């Protein structure tokens, strides 16, 4: 999965500009001092770019691929058609409820505004625990297709399996993951529907904190397509 994630094809520059213009306006670039057009990470339905605003904020911008939200209904309808046509759906089973739920969940997944709400709600539940960090959302640069959050230095947690990392570092990450799971199960289960990070990727932060994010946002990438905007 890590290999597949890292090989995701990036959006062409024209598409990035198109989405950013649609979401933040034709003068979107005026809000940034620097914008890295080469993505530092891939997400399930978008990609992540590092940027610095005019007022000095270091951000990770998750930009959704064009056409994702518009294709959900047709994709679900085609899947249902194939299931009925080739007899994949068990006889006597009504798939309508299952298909409707899949449609609802996919539309929510493609709504970065809903994700921003969940991030803020989950950050409130995590509180001031020094071992965990949920990146802060920047609403002035976020829409339903662009999500702006704090950029946090770190490494993908799956890299801790490499020999360059000590056994103690892997143990610490595993302990934090287990503790977070227990908190989700016993402290937060009834307090924030849909806001948990159980399905999100984690990273080991440079300050030894566990960082929750929906994309593998790393602080080690360099790029020749990072431009300073005047």
N, C-alpha and C positions, 0 to 999 in steps of 0.2 A: 504493500500500500504506500509506503514511503517513496519507493521508486516511481510508482505511478503518479503520486502527488507532485514530485519534483519535476516530472517530465510533461506536466500540463502545458499545452501550447498557449503562449500569452496572446492577449488581444493586440492587433495592430495599433499603431499610434493613432490612426484616424478614428478607430472605434473608441479608444479611450477619450479622445477629444470630443467625440460625438456624445458619449454618455455624460461626461462632465458638463458639457454645454447644456444638455437637456435638463440636468438636475440642478446645477448651480448657476446657470446663466452664461451668456456669451463672454462675460468678463471674468470667468471663474479663475483664470490664471493670475489675475491681479491680487487675489487673496493670498498667494503663496510667494515666499522668497525663493524656495527651491522645491522642485517636484521631480521625483525619480520616475521616469516613464517606463523603466524596466521593473517589472513586479518583483518584490522580495519574497512573495509567497503566493501559493494558489489556494483558493477556497473551493467549496463544492460547486458554487454557481457564479464565481467571480474571482478576482485576483486582488492582491494587496500591494499598494504603492506607499513608499515612504515620502513624506513631505514636511516642509517647514513653512509655517505661516509667517505673514509679515510681522506679527507680534511675537515671534520666536517659539511658538508651540511646535514640538516635535510630534508628528502624527503618523499613524498608520491609517490609510484610506482604503477601505474595501469597496471595490467598484464592481458592480454586477455586470455580467455579460449581457449584451443587447439581446432582446427577444426572449429571455428566460421566462418572465412572468406571462407573456402572451402565449407561449407554447404549452403551458401546463394543461389547460383544458383539452386541447386537441391530443396531446400525448396520452392523457388518461383515457380519453374516449377510444383511441386506437388500441391501447392495452386491453380495455374491456372487450372490444370487438374481437381481438385475437384470442382472448381467453374463451369467449363463447364459441368462436368458429372452430378452434382446434380442440375443444373439449377439455381445456385445462381446468376449468372451474368444475368442482364435483357436482354430480347430478343432484338436483333438489336444493342446492345452496343458492341463496339469493345474494349476489355480490354487490348489490346497490349500496348498502350501508358501508361496506368496506371501501368501495370505490369513492364514495362521497367523502369519507374520512381521509383517504389518501389525497384527494383533491384539496381538501381544506388544509391539511398539514403542509402540502407543497406550496400553496399560496402563502401560508404564514412563513415558511422557510424563505420565500423570495421577498418578504417584506422586511427590509432593513430597519424600518421604523419600529416594528414589533420587536426586532432583535435588540434595538437600542433600549427599549422599555425593559426587556428581560435583563440586559446587562446591568442597568441601574438598579433594578429590584434585587438582583443577586448580589451586587456589591453592597447593598444595604444589609443583606442577610449575613454576608461574610464579616461585615463590620471592620473593626480596626485590627483584626488578627494579623500579626506581623509576618506570618508564614505564607500568606496568600495575597495575590493582587489581581483585581479585576480592572482592566484598563478603563479609564474615564471616557465617557462619550462626550463628543463636542457637537452639540445640537446645531450650532450655527453653520456647520459644514456637513450635516447629515440629512439624508432624504430617504425615501423608500428604496432607492437603488444605490446610494452612496452612504457608507457608514464611516464616520471619522472617530478615531479613538486615540488615546495616548500610545505612542510607540514605546515599547519596553524591550530593552536588550535581553537576550537570552538565547537558548538553544532548544531545538525540538526535543521533547523528553525521550523520544526513541533513540536519540544519539547517545544516551547514557549507557547503552548496551556496549558501546565501543570500548576497547581496552585502554584508551587514553583517560578514561574516568575511573576513579577509585570505587572500590566496593562500598565504602561508606557513603559516597555520594548517591549511588544507586539505592542503598538502603534508606537514606533520608527521603529521596523522592517517593519511594514506595510507601513509606510511613505517612508522608503528607497526603498522598492520594487516598490511602485507607482512612485517614482521619477526616478528610473532606467528604468521602463517601458516607461515613457515619453521621457527620453533621447534616448532610443532605437527607438521609433517611430519618433521623430522629429529631432534628431541630427545625428543618426548613420545609418538610414535606407538605405541610398545610398552609405555609405562609406565603408561598410565591409560585403559583401554578405556571409552569413553562419556563421558569427563570433559571433552573438548575444548569450546571455545566457538565452534567454527566456525559452528554454526547459531544462535548467540545474537546479540542486538542489542548494539551497542557504543554507548557514549556518550563524549563528550569531557568529562572531569572539569574542575572549576574549577581544579585544580592542574596542568592540562595533562597529566594521566595519562589513559590509555584505560581505561574501566571496562567490564567484561563483566557483563551481566545478561540474564536471560531475558525481561524486560519493559522497556518504555521508561520507566524510573523517573526522573523529572525533579524537580529541586529548585526549580522556578520557579512551581509551581501554588499558587494560593490558594483558600480555600474558606470559605463561610459555614456549612458543616456540620461544622466541626472543633470538637469539644466537649471541654471539660476534665472529666475524670472524677474524682470525689471518692472 
